[in-house]
């Protein structure tokens, strides 16, 4: 093969190699960009899911607190009713005691 043809083939091979390297670099940059975009999408999705999870937990905590408050109020109401009933049941005894004490005082003065 004559020398000019060899040189021309070498130059062509160099151009092909440069094109391959350029194409590979471009493809690599595109993959890196795509990976960055995907990573950003994943991060945003994770943040959104974390926010939803936090909101769900907050809603559940509020519900739990509400239930506990209702339970405490119900227990307080039951205890109040019990104390009122005990006070009513002792009312006759107290009236009888006061009347007896009053009679004794009247009798002692008379």
Backbone atoms as SQL, in Angstrom:
CREATE TABLE atoms (id INTEGER PRIMARY KEY, chain TEXT, resi INTEGER, resn TEXT, atom TEXT, x REAL, y REAL, z REAL);
INSERT INTO atoms VALUES
  (1, 'A', 1, 'UNK', 'N', 0.845, -1.155, 0.000),
  (2, 'A', 1, 'UNK', 'CA', 0.000, 0.000, 0.000),
  (3, 'A', 1, 'UNK', 'C', 0.898, 1.226, 0.000),
  (4, 'A', 2, 'UNK', 'N', 0.585, 2.172, -0.871),
  (5, 'A', 2, 'UNK', 'CA', 1.411, 3.372, -0.937),
  (6, 'A', 2, 'UNK', 'C', 1.280, 4.187, 0.342),
  (7, 'A', 3, 'UNK', 'N', 2.319, 4.930, 0.585),
  (8, 'A', 3, 'UNK', 'CA', 2.429, 5.727, 1.795),
  (9, 'A', 3, 'UNK', 'C', 1.298, 6.752, 1.954),
  (10, 'A', 4, 'UNK', 'N', 0.900, 7.499, 0.936),
  (11, 'A', 4, 'UNK', 'CA', -0.192, 8.448, 1.120),
  (12, 'A', 4, 'UNK', 'C', -1.489, 7.760, 1.528),
  (13, 'A', 5, 'UNK', 'N', -1.730, 6.578, 1.032),
  (14, 'A', 5, 'UNK', 'CA', -2.956, 5.866, 1.405),
  (15, 'A', 5, 'UNK', 'C', -2.897, 5.433, 2.864),
  (16, 'A', 6, 'UNK', 'N', -1.738, 5.001, 3.299),
  (17, 'A', 6, 'UNK', 'CA', -1.569, 4.583, 4.690),
  (18, 'A', 6, 'UNK', 'C', -1.803, 5.786, 5.595),
  (19, 'A', 7, 'UNK', 'N', -1.220, 6.912, 5.236),
  (20, 'A', 7, 'UNK', 'CA', -1.404, 8.121, 6.049),
  (21, 'A', 7, 'UNK', 'C', -2.876, 8.525, 6.070),
  (22, 'A', 8, 'UNK', 'N', -3.497, 8.447, 4.920),
  (23, 'A', 8, 'UNK', 'CA', -4.917, 8.805, 4.842),
  (24, 'A', 8, 'UNK', 'C', -5.757, 7.861, 5.703),
  (25, 'A', 9, 'UNK', 'N', -5.441, 6.568, 5.672),
  (26, 'A', 9, 'UNK', 'CA', -6.177, 5.604, 6.485),
  (27, 'A', 9, 'UNK', 'C', -5.931, 5.852, 7.982),
  (28, 'A', 10, 'UNK', 'N', -4.711, 6.222, 8.320),
  (29, 'A', 10, 'UNK', 'CA', -4.406, 6.536, 9.710),
  (30, 'A', 10, 'UNK', 'C', -5.186, 7.757, 10.179),
  (31, 'A', 11, 'UNK', 'N', -5.218, 8.774, 9.309),
  (32, 'A', 11, 'UNK', 'CA', -5.974, 9.983, 9.657),
  (33, 'A', 11, 'UNK', 'C', -7.460, 9.660, 9.804),
  (34, 'A', 12, 'UNK', 'N', -7.948, 8.830, 8.909),
  (35, 'A', 12, 'UNK', 'CA', -9.350, 8.446, 8.971),
  (36, 'A', 12, 'UNK', 'C', -9.622, 7.643, 10.257),
  (37, 'A', 13, 'UNK', 'N', -8.720, 6.748, 10.588),
  (38, 'A', 13, 'UNK', 'CA', -8.855, 5.965, 11.813),
  (39, 'A', 13, 'UNK', 'C', -8.816, 6.872, 13.040),
  (40, 'A', 14, 'UNK', 'N', -7.954, 7.892, 13.014),
  (41, 'A', 14, 'UNK', 'CA', -7.883, 8.854, 14.117),
  (42, 'A', 14, 'UNK', 'C', -9.188, 9.633, 14.230),
  (43, 'A', 15, 'UNK', 'N', -9.736, 10.046, 13.062),
  (44, 'A', 15, 'UNK', 'CA', -11.007, 10.765, 13.075),
  (45, 'A', 15, 'UNK', 'C', -12.115, 9.864, 13.627),
  (46, 'A', 16, 'UNK', 'N', -12.120, 8.609, 13.172),
  (47, 'A', 16, 'UNK', 'CA', -13.120, 7.663, 13.685),
  (48, 'A', 16, 'UNK', 'C', -12.964, 7.476, 15.194),
  (49, 'A', 17, 'UNK', 'N', -11.728, 7.351, 15.643),
  (50, 'A', 17, 'UNK', 'CA', -11.463, 7.189, 17.070),
  (51, 'A', 17, 'UNK', 'C', -11.908, 8.434, 17.834),
  (52, 'A', 18, 'UNK', 'N', -11.604, 9.628, 17.273),
  (53, 'A', 18, 'UNK', 'CA', -12.040, 10.877, 17.911),
  (54, 'A', 18, 'UNK', 'C', -13.568, 10.940, 17.972),
  (55, 'A', 19, 'UNK', 'N', -14.221, 10.527, 16.872),
  (56, 'A', 19, 'UNK', 'CA', -15.689, 10.511, 16.857),
  (57, 'A', 19, 'UNK', 'C', -16.234, 9.549, 17.909),
  (58, 'A', 20, 'UNK', 'N', -15.620, 8.378, 18.016),
  (59, 'A', 20, 'UNK', 'CA', -16.049, 7.397, 19.009),
  (60, 'A', 20, 'UNK', 'C', -15.875, 7.941, 20.425),
  (61, 'A', 21, 'UNK', 'N', -14.740, 8.572, 20.672),
  (62, 'A', 21, 'UNK', 'CA', -14.487, 9.155, 21.996),
  (63, 'A', 21, 'UNK', 'C', -15.486, 10.263, 22.269),
  (64, 'A', 22, 'UNK', 'N', -15.724, 11.104, 21.280),
  (65, 'A', 22, 'UNK', 'CA', -16.676, 12.199, 21.430),
  (66, 'A', 22, 'UNK', 'C', -18.084, 11.656, 21.697),
  (67, 'A', 23, 'UNK', 'N', -18.476, 10.645, 20.907),
  (68, 'A', 23, 'UNK', 'CA', -19.793, 10.031, 21.110),
  (69, 'A', 23, 'UNK', 'C', -19.892, 9.396, 22.496),
  (70, 'A', 24, 'UNK', 'N', -18.846, 8.735, 22.924),
  (71, 'A', 24, 'UNK', 'CA', -18.833, 8.099, 24.239),
  (72, 'A', 24, 'UNK', 'C', -18.928, 9.148, 25.342),
  (73, 'A', 25, 'UNK', 'N', -18.207, 10.257, 25.205),
  (74, 'A', 25, 'UNK', 'CA', -18.262, 11.332, 26.202),
  (75, 'A', 25, 'UNK', 'C', -19.661, 11.935, 26.252),
  (76, 'A', 26, 'UNK', 'N', -20.237, 12.146, 25.078),
  (77, 'A', 26, 'UNK', 'CA', -21.582, 12.712, 25.014),
  (78, 'A', 26, 'UNK', 'C', -22.591, 11.759, 25.660),
  (79, 'A', 27, 'UNK', 'N', -22.489, 10.473, 25.331),
  (80, 'A', 27, 'UNK', 'CA', -23.387, 9.472, 25.918),
  (81, 'A', 27, 'UNK', 'C', -23.197, 9.414, 27.429),
  (82, 'A', 28, 'UNK', 'N', -21.958, 9.502, 27.862),
  (83, 'A', 28, 'UNK', 'CA', -21.659, 9.470, 29.293),
  (84, 'A', 28, 'UNK', 'C', -22.286, 10.673, 29.996),
  (85, 'A', 29, 'UNK', 'N', -22.161, 11.856, 29.410),
  (86, 'A', 29, 'UNK', 'CA', -22.748, 13.064, 29.991),
  (87, 'A', 29, 'UNK', 'C', -24.267, 12.962, 30.036),
  (88, 'A', 30, 'UNK', 'N', -24.860, 12.398, 28.975),
  (89, 'A', 30, 'UNK', 'CA', -26.310, 12.224, 28.957),
  (90, 'A', 30, 'UNK', 'C', -26.747, 11.260, 30.065),
  (91, 'A', 31, 'UNK', 'N', -25.992, 10.180, 30.253),
  (92, 'A', 31, 'UNK', 'CA', -26.323, 9.222, 31.313),
  (93, 'A', 31, 'UNK', 'C', -26.189, 9.863, 32.694),
  (94, 'A', 32, 'UNK', 'N', -25.140, 10.648, 32.856),
  (95, 'A', 32, 'UNK', 'CA', -24.941, 11.335, 34.142),
  (96, 'A', 32, 'UNK', 'C', -26.088, 12.318, 34.387),
  (97, 'A', 33, 'UNK', 'N', -26.464, 13.079, 33.358),
  (98, 'A', 33, 'UNK', 'CA', -27.583, 14.021, 33.488),
  (99, 'A', 33, 'UNK', 'C', -28.881, 13.276, 33.819),
  (100, 'A', 34, 'UNK', 'N', -29.106, 12.176, 33.130),
  (101, 'A', 34, 'UNK', 'CA', -30.310, 11.374, 33.383),
  (102, 'A', 34, 'UNK', 'C', -30.282, 10.816, 34.806),
  (103, 'A', 35, 'UNK', 'N', -29.132, 10.362, 35.248),
  (104, 'A', 35, 'UNK', 'CA', -29.008, 9.841, 36.613),
  (105, 'A', 35, 'UNK', 'C', -29.285, 10.946, 37.634),
  (106, 'A', 36, 'UNK', 'N', -28.786, 12.133, 37.362),
  (107, 'A', 36, 'UNK', 'CA', -29.047, 13.269, 38.271),
  (108, 'A', 36, 'UNK', 'C', -30.540, 13.607, 38.302),
  (109, 'A', 37, 'UNK', 'N', -31.178, 13.617, 37.119),
  (110, 'A', 37, 'UNK', 'CA', -32.613, 13.907, 37.064),
  (111, 'A', 37, 'UNK', 'C', -33.398, 12.846, 37.836),
  (112, 'A', 38, 'UNK', 'N', -33.020, 11.605, 37.635),
  (113, 'A', 38, 'UNK', 'CA', -33.716, 10.506, 38.311),
  (114, 'A', 38, 'UNK', 'C', -33.496, 10.585, 39.824),
  (115, 'A', 39, 'UNK', 'N', -32.278, 10.890, 40.214),
  (116, 'A', 39, 'UNK', 'CA', -31.981, 11.027, 41.644),
  (117, 'A', 39, 'UNK', 'C', -32.816, 12.153, 42.253),
  (118, 'A', 40, 'UNK', 'N', -32.961, 13.246, 41.538),
  (119, 'A', 40, 'UNK', 'CA', -33.771, 14.375, 42.013),
  (120, 'A', 40, 'UNK', 'C', -35.243, 13.958, 42.131),
  (121, 'A', 41, 'UNK', 'N', -35.730, 13.208, 41.142),
  (122, 'A', 41, 'UNK', 'CA', -37.111, 12.721, 41.201),
  (123, 'A', 41, 'UNK', 'C', -37.312, 11.811, 42.411),
  (124, 'A', 42, 'UNK', 'N', -36.350, 10.929, 42.640),
  (125, 'A', 42, 'UNK', 'CA', -36.436, 10.013, 43.781),
  (126, 'A', 42, 'UNK', 'C', -36.418, 10.796, 45.091),
  (127, 'A', 43, 'UNK', 'N', -35.532, 11.801, 45.175),
  (128, 'A', 43, 'UNK', 'CA', -35.457, 12.622, 46.389),
  (129, 'A', 43, 'UNK', 'C', -36.773, 13.346, 46.630),
  (130, 'A', 44, 'UNK', 'N', -37.338, 13.940, 45.575),
  (131, 'A', 44, 'UNK', 'CA', -38.604, 14.664, 45.708),
  (132, 'A', 44, 'UNK', 'C', -39.722, 13.721, 46.129),
  (133, 'A', 45, 'UNK', 'N', -39.752, 12.540, 45.530),
  (134, 'A', 45, 'UNK', 'CA', -40.770, 11.548, 45.884),
  (135, 'A', 45, 'UNK', 'C', -40.611, 11.117, 47.341),
  (136, 'A', 46, 'UNK', 'N', -39.371, 10.902, 47.759),
  (137, 'A', 46, 'UNK', 'CA', -39.113, 10.509, 49.148),
  (138, 'A', 46, 'UNK', 'C', -39.560, 11.605, 50.110),
  (139, 'A', 47, 'UNK', 'N', -39.275, 12.858, 49.766),
  (140, 'A', 47, 'UNK', 'CA', -39.701, 13.972, 50.612),
  (141, 'A', 47, 'UNK', 'C', -41.223, 14.029, 50.695),
  (142, 'A', 48, 'UNK', 'N', -41.874, 13.832, 49.559),
  (143, 'A', 48, 'UNK', 'CA', -43.334, 13.864, 49.531),
  (144, 'A', 48, 'UNK', 'C', -43.909, 12.740, 50.389),
  (145, 'A', 49, 'UNK', 'N', -43.354, 11.542, 50.233),
  (146, 'A', 49, 'UNK', 'CA', -43.821, 10.405, 51.026),
  (147, 'A', 49, 'UNK', 'C', -43.550, 10.624, 52.505),
  (148, 'A', 50, 'UNK', 'N', -42.403, 11.203, 52.821),
  (149, 'A', 50, 'UNK', 'CA', -42.086, 11.492, 54.224),
  (150, 'A', 50, 'UNK', 'C', -43.077, 12.503, 54.787),
  (151, 'A', 51, 'UNK', 'N', -43.411, 13.509, 53.981),
  (152, 'A', 51, 'UNK', 'CA', -44.403, 14.492, 54.415),
  (153, 'A', 51, 'UNK', 'C', -45.759, 13.863, 54.642),
  (154, 'A', 52, 'UNK', 'N', -46.151, 12.970, 53.741),
  (155, 'A', 52, 'UNK', 'CA', -47.426, 12.276, 53.900),
  (156, 'A', 52, 'UNK', 'C', -47.416, 11.393, 55.135),
  (157, 'A', 53, 'UNK', 'N', -46.296, 10.705, 55.357),
  (158, 'A', 53, 'UNK', 'CA', -46.182, 9.851, 56.533),
  (159, 'A', 53, 'UNK', 'C', -46.259, 10.696, 57.802),
  (160, 'A', 54, 'UNK', 'N', -45.576, 11.813, 57.801),
  (161, 'A', 54, 'UNK', 'CA', -45.606, 12.703, 58.974),
  (162, 'A', 54, 'UNK', 'C', -47.028, 13.212, 59.202),
  (163, 'A', 55, 'UNK', 'N', -47.715, 13.583, 58.136),
  (164, 'A', 55, 'UNK', 'CA', -49.094, 14.068, 58.250),
  (165, 'A', 55, 'UNK', 'C', -50.008, 12.966, 58.771),
  (166, 'A', 56, 'UNK', 'N', -49.808, 11.743, 58.277),
  (167, 'A', 56, 'UNK', 'CA', -50.600, 10.608, 58.759),
  (168, 'A', 56, 'UNK', 'C', -50.364, 10.375, 60.246),
  (169, 'A', 57, 'UNK', 'N', -49.096, 10.437, 60.649),
  (170, 'A', 57, 'UNK', 'CA', -48.771, 10.239, 62.066),
  (171, 'A', 57, 'UNK', 'C', -49.378, 11.338, 62.929),
  (172, 'A', 58, 'UNK', 'N', -49.329, 12.564, 62.440),
  (173, 'A', 58, 'UNK', 'CA', -49.904, 13.681, 63.183),
  (174, 'A', 58, 'UNK', 'C', -51.410, 13.507, 63.315),
  (175, 'A', 59, 'UNK', 'N', -52.052, 13.123, 62.238),
  (176, 'A', 59, 'UNK', 'CA', -53.501, 12.889, 62.271),
  (177, 'A', 59, 'UNK', 'C', -53.835, 11.782, 63.257),
  (178, 'A', 60, 'UNK', 'N', -53.064, 10.697, 63.224),
  (179, 'A', 60, 'UNK', 'CA', -53.301, 9.583, 64.152),
  (180, 'A', 60, 'UNK', 'C', -53.074, 10.024, 65.590),
  (181, 'A', 61, 'UNK', 'N', -52.015, 10.804, 65.825),
  (182, 'A', 61, 'UNK', 'CA', -51.727, 11.286, 67.183),
  (183, 'A', 61, 'UNK', 'C', -52.865, 12.168, 67.683),
  (184, 'A', 62, 'UNK', 'N', -53.375, 13.034, 66.827),
  (185, 'A', 62, 'UNK', 'CA', -54.512, 13.890, 67.220),
  (186, 'A', 62, 'UNK', 'C', -55.725, 13.037, 67.566),
  (187, 'A', 63, 'UNK', 'N', -55.970, 12.027, 66.769),
  (188, 'A', 63, 'UNK', 'CA', -57.098, 11.132, 67.020),
  (189, 'A', 63, 'UNK', 'C', -56.916, 10.402, 68.346),
  (190, 'A', 64, 'UNK', 'N', -55.714, 9.909, 68.597),
  (191, 'A', 64, 'UNK', 'CA', -55.426, 9.212, 69.848),
  (192, 'A', 64, 'UNK', 'C', -55.621, 10.138, 71.048),
  (193, 'A', 65, 'UNK', 'N', -55.159, 11.372, 70.911),
  (194, 'A', 65, 'UNK', 'CA', -55.301, 12.350, 71.995),
  (195, 'A', 65, 'UNK', 'C', -56.775, 12.646, 72.239),
  (196, 'A', 66, 'UNK', 'N', -57.526, 12.809, 71.161),
  (197, 'A', 66, 'UNK', 'CA', -58.960, 13.071, 71.280),
  (198, 'A', 66, 'UNK', 'C', -59.661, 11.934, 72.018),
  (199, 'A', 67, 'UNK', 'N', -59.320, 10.701, 71.652),
  (200, 'A', 67, 'UNK', 'CA', -59.915, 9.543, 72.309),
  (201, 'A', 67, 'UNK', 'C', -59.558, 9.522, 73.793),
  (202, 'A', 68, 'UNK', 'N', -58.300, 9.836, 74.101),
  (203, 'A', 68, 'UNK', 'CA', -57.871, 9.831, 75.498),
  (204, 'A', 68, 'UNK', 'C', -58.583, 10.917, 76.296),
  (205, 'A', 69, 'UNK', 'N', -58.734, 12.092, 75.686),
  (206, 'A', 69, 'UNK', 'CA', -59.451, 13.182, 76.362),
  (207, 'A', 69, 'UNK', 'C', -60.893, 12.761, 76.634),
  (208, 'A', 70, 'UNK', 'N', -61.545, 12.151, 75.638),
  (209, 'A', 70, 'UNK', 'CA', -62.926, 11.689, 75.816),
  (210, 'A', 70, 'UNK', 'C', -63.015, 10.658, 76.938),
  (211, 'A', 71, 'UNK', 'N', -62.052, 9.757, 76.979),
  (212, 'A', 71, 'UNK', 'CA', -62.040, 8.738, 78.025),
  (213, 'A', 71, 'UNK', 'C', -61.879, 9.385, 79.401),
  (214, 'A', 72, 'UNK', 'N', -60.966, 10.342, 79.514),
  (215, 'A', 72, 'UNK', 'CA', -60.746, 11.033, 80.786),
  (216, 'A', 72, 'UNK', 'C', -62.003, 11.780, 81.212),
  (217, 'A', 73, 'UNK', 'N', -62.640, 12.452, 80.241),
  (218, 'A', 73, 'UNK', 'CA', -63.875, 13.176, 80.555),
  (219, 'A', 73, 'UNK', 'C', -64.985, 12.218, 80.995),
  (220, 'A', 74, 'UNK', 'N', -65.107, 11.087, 80.306),
  (221, 'A', 74, 'UNK', 'CA', -66.122, 10.100, 80.684),
  (222, 'A', 74, 'UNK', 'C', -65.861, 9.570, 82.087),
  (223, 'A', 75, 'UNK', 'N', -64.602, 9.261, 82.387),
  (224, 'A', 75, 'UNK', 'CA', -64.263, 8.766, 83.723),
  (225, 'A', 75, 'UNK', 'C', -64.553, 9.823, 84.780),
  (226, 'A', 76, 'UNK', 'N', -64.235, 11.075, 84.463),
  (227, 'A', 76, 'UNK', 'CA', -64.523, 12.173, 85.399),
  (228, 'A', 76, 'UNK', 'C', -66.013, 12.328, 85.626),
  (229, 'A', 77, 'UNK', 'N', -66.800, 12.208, 84.572),
  (230, 'A', 77, 'UNK', 'CA', -68.254, 12.311, 84.688),
  (231, 'A', 77, 'UNK', 'C', -68.803, 11.180, 85.551),
  (232, 'A', 78, 'UNK', 'N', -68.302, 9.972, 85.342),
  (233, 'A', 78, 'UNK', 'CA', -68.750, 8.833, 86.140),
  (234, 'A', 78, 'UNK', 'C', -68.405, 9.022, 87.621),
  (235, 'A', 79, 'UNK', 'N', -67.192, 9.517, 87.873),
  (236, 'A', 79, 'UNK', 'CA', -66.781, 9.743, 89.261),
  (237, 'A', 79, 'UNK', 'C', -67.629, 10.838, 89.909),
  (238, 'A', 80, 'UNK', 'N', -67.927, 11.894, 89.154),
  (239, 'A', 80, 'UNK', 'CA', -68.774, 12.967, 89.683),
  (240, 'A', 80, 'UNK', 'C', -70.156, 12.428, 90.037),
  (241, 'A', 81, 'UNK', 'N', -70.734, 11.629, 89.140),
  (242, 'A', 81, 'UNK', 'CA', -72.053, 11.063, 89.394),
  (243, 'A', 81, 'UNK', 'C', -72.035, 10.158, 90.632),
  (244, 'A', 82, 'UNK', 'N', -70.954, 9.396, 90.779),
  (245, 'A', 82, 'UNK', 'CA', -70.830, 8.516, 91.934),
  (246, 'A', 82, 'UNK', 'C', -70.749, 9.342, 93.229),
  (247, 'A', 83, 'UNK', 'N', -69.960, 10.420, 93.184),
  (248, 'A', 83, 'UNK', 'CA', -69.832, 11.266, 94.378),
  (249, 'A', 83, 'UNK', 'C', -71.153, 11.943, 94.717),
  (250, 'A', 84, 'UNK', 'N', -71.873, 12.391, 93.704),
  (251, 'A', 84, 'UNK', 'CA', -73.185, 13.008, 93.939),
  (252, 'A', 84, 'UNK', 'C', -74.149, 11.996, 94.564),
  (253, 'A', 85, 'UNK', 'N', -74.135, 10.776, 94.049),
  (254, 'A', 85, 'UNK', 'CA', -75.010, 9.728, 94.583),
  (255, 'A', 85, 'UNK', 'C', -74.662, 9.436, 96.036),
  (256, 'A', 86, 'UNK', 'N', -73.360, 9.344, 96.321),
  (257, 'A', 86, 'UNK', 'CA', -72.953, 9.119, 97.717),
  (258, 'A', 86, 'UNK', 'C', -73.394, 10.269, 98.610),
  (259, 'A', 87, 'UNK', 'N', -73.268, 11.501, 98.103),
  (260, 'A', 87, 'UNK', 'CA', -73.679, 12.662, 98.898),
  (261, 'A', 87, 'UNK', 'C', -75.193, 12.628, 99.139),
  (262, 'A', 88, 'UNK', 'N', -75.978, 12.282, 98.108),
  (263, 'A', 88, 'UNK', 'CA', -77.443, 12.198, 98.266),
  (264, 'A', 88, 'UNK', 'C', -77.822, 11.108, 99.270),
  (265, 'A', 89, 'UNK', 'N', -77.119, 9.986, 99.164),
  (266, 'A', 89, 'UNK', 'CA', -77.466, 8.877, 100.066),
  (267, 'A', 89, 'UNK', 'C', -77.137, 9.222, 101.519),
  (268, 'A', 90, 'UNK', 'N', -76.198, 10.098, 101.735),
  (269, 'A', 90, 'UNK', 'CA', -75.820, 10.484, 103.099),
  (270, 'A', 90, 'UNK', 'C', -76.613, 11.697, 103.578),
  (271, 'A', 91, 'UNK', 'N', -77.373, 12.316, 102.672),
  (272, 'A', 91, 'UNK', 'CA', -78.115, 13.531, 103.015),
  (273, 'A', 91, 'UNK', 'C', -79.086, 13.265, 104.174),
  (274, 'A', 92, 'UNK', 'N', -79.824, 12.169, 104.100),
  (275, 'A', 92, 'UNK', 'CA', -80.779, 11.852, 105.176),
  (276, 'A', 92, 'UNK', 'C', -80.063, 11.698, 106.504),
  (277, 'A', 93, 'UNK', 'N', -78.912, 11.030, 106.473),
  (278, 'A', 93, 'UNK', 'CA', -78.145, 10.860, 107.707),
  (279, 'A', 93, 'UNK', 'C', -77.689, 12.199, 108.253),
  (280, 'A', 94, 'UNK', 'N', -77.242, 13.083, 107.372),
  (281, 'A', 94, 'UNK', 'CA', -76.766, 14.407, 107.802),
  (282, 'A', 94, 'UNK', 'C', -77.921, 15.220, 108.372),
  (283, 'A', 95, 'UNK', 'N', -79.075, 15.200, 107.695),
  (284, 'A', 95, 'UNK', 'CA', -80.257, 15.933, 108.186),
  (285, 'A', 95, 'UNK', 'C', -80.655, 15.386, 109.552),
  (286, 'A', 96, 'UNK', 'N', -80.672, 14.071, 109.672),
  (287, 'A', 96, 'UNK', 'CA', -81.031, 13.454, 110.957),
  (288, 'A', 96, 'UNK', 'C', -80.041, 13.860, 112.043),
  (289, 'A', 97, 'UNK', 'N', -78.742, 13.889, 111.714),
  (290, 'A', 97, 'UNK', 'CA', -77.712, 14.291, 112.675),
  (291, 'A', 97, 'UNK', 'C', -77.906, 15.752, 113.099),
  (292, 'A', 98, 'UNK', 'N', -78.165, 16.629, 112.130),
  (293, 'A', 98, 'UNK', 'CA', -78.362, 18.053, 112.432),
  (294, 'A', 98, 'UNK', 'C', -79.602, 18.228, 113.301),
  (295, 'A', 99, 'UNK', 'N', -80.680, 17.532, 112.953),
  (296, 'A', 99, 'UNK', 'CA', -81.913, 17.641, 113.742),
  (297, 'A', 99, 'UNK', 'C', -81.695, 17.142, 115.169),
  (298, 'A', 100, 'UNK', 'N', -80.998, 16.018, 115.300),
  (299, 'A', 100, 'UNK', 'CA', -80.731, 15.468, 116.630),
  (300, 'A', 100, 'UNK', 'C', -79.879, 16.431, 117.443),
  (301, 'A', 101, 'UNK', 'N', -78.833, 17.007, 116.790),
  (302, 'A', 101, 'UNK', 'CA', -77.981, 17.980, 117.475),
  (303, 'A', 101, 'UNK', 'C', -78.796, 19.203, 117.880),
  (304, 'A', 102, 'UNK', 'N', -79.678, 19.648, 117.007),
  (305, 'A', 102, 'UNK', 'CA', -80.530, 20.810, 117.300),
  (306, 'A', 102, 'UNK', 'C', -81.447, 20.497, 118.483),
  (307, 'A', 103, 'UNK', 'N', -82.070, 19.328, 118.492),
  (308, 'A', 103, 'UNK', 'CA', -82.958, 18.930, 119.586),
  (309, 'A', 103, 'UNK', 'C', -82.203, 18.895, 120.907),
  (310, 'A', 104, 'UNK', 'N', -80.972, 18.356, 120.844),
  (311, 'A', 104, 'UNK', 'CA', -80.172, 18.281, 122.069),
  (312, 'A', 104, 'UNK', 'C', -79.860, 19.680, 122.585),
  (313, 'A', 105, 'UNK', 'N', -79.573, 20.601, 121.675),
  (314, 'A', 105, 'UNK', 'CA', -79.253, 21.975, 122.076),
  (315, 'A', 105, 'UNK', 'C', -80.508, 22.647, 122.665),
  (316, 'A', 106, 'UNK', 'N', -81.625, 22.424, 121.996),
  (317, 'A', 106, 'UNK', 'CA', -82.889, 23.020, 122.494),
  (318, 'A', 106, 'UNK', 'C', -83.217, 22.424, 123.859),
  (319, 'A', 107, 'UNK', 'N', -83.079, 21.166, 123.976),
  (320, 'A', 107, 'UNK', 'CA', -83.374, 20.481, 125.238),
  (321, 'A', 107, 'UNK', 'C', -82.423, 20.932, 126.347),
  (322, 'A', 108, 'UNK', 'N', -81.159, 21.156, 126.000),
  (323, 'A', 108, 'UNK', 'CA', -80.176, 21.573, 126.970),
  (324, 'A', 108, 'UNK', 'C', -80.475, 22.981, 127.445),
  (325, 'A', 109, 'UNK', 'N', -81.086, 23.812, 126.631),
  (326, 'A', 109, 'UNK', 'CA', -81.379, 25.196, 127.007),
  (327, 'A', 109, 'UNK', 'C', -82.679, 25.273, 127.790),
  (328, 'A', 110, 'UNK', 'N', -83.483, 24.336, 127.646),
  (329, 'A', 110, 'UNK', 'CA', -84.805, 24.459, 128.211),
  (330, 'A', 110, 'UNK', 'C', -85.024, 23.872, 129.508);
